[in-house]
């Protein structure tokens, strides 16, 4: 499912596609804002969006075998809730 498909599904419940688009955008922006503040975003029965911090480390260029340093990163992470996992089985 793509974002446009999600908007179309939400539009079936709302009055217009414009309202559906705004609802989806607000939802996505709320998740982004929470993660930017390094806060978890929990949806009961669905899962938790969180931030995963990776330390800087040494790596290797697979093509040349040369040692390189990999910078520290902050990445989004999603952990599905038990009810969501069971619904997908």
Number of C-alpha atoms within 10 A of each C-alpha: 5 7 11 12 10 13 20 16 13 18 17 11 11 14 10 13 17 11 15 20 19 12 16 16 13 12 11 11 12 13 16 16 12 15 20 14 9 15 14 17 18 16 11 12 13 16 17 15 20 20 18 14 13 12 11 11 10 10 13 12 10 8 6 7 9 9 11 11 11 13 11 11 10 13 11 14 13 15 13 16 15 12 12 14 13 9 9 6 5
